[in-house]
Amino acid sequence: MRSGPRRFSELPRAIPGLSQRMPTVGIRNLLRDGLIGRRAHPTAPPRVEYSLSPRRESRAVVVNAVADRARANHADIVRGREEFDAGRL
């Protein structure tokens, strides 16, 4: 959401390896915590966009650093999961 509002269906494509359930649970929690905002547009079909709230923007530097680190280590994370699933850990 760094680059502006996103529709719900865009979230799984923007985050590799994200299950369909994860955005649903994650968005609900982020809305509850006040870290993202939800805007419903009165169109047919309905269109809903999610964007960062001012509260989230104040934490953006730290959160983005963690996200960047996770992206940089994604291959290692996937390898670790594969080793775990294969019973090698």
PyMOL commands that set and color helices and strands:
alter all, ss='L'
color gray80, all
select helices_A, chain A and resi 8-14+21-33+54-57+60-72+74-85
alter helices_A, ss='H'
color red, helices_A
select strands_A, chain A and resi 6-7+36-41+47-52
alter strands_A, ss='S'
color yellow, strands_A
deselect
rebuild
show_as cartoon
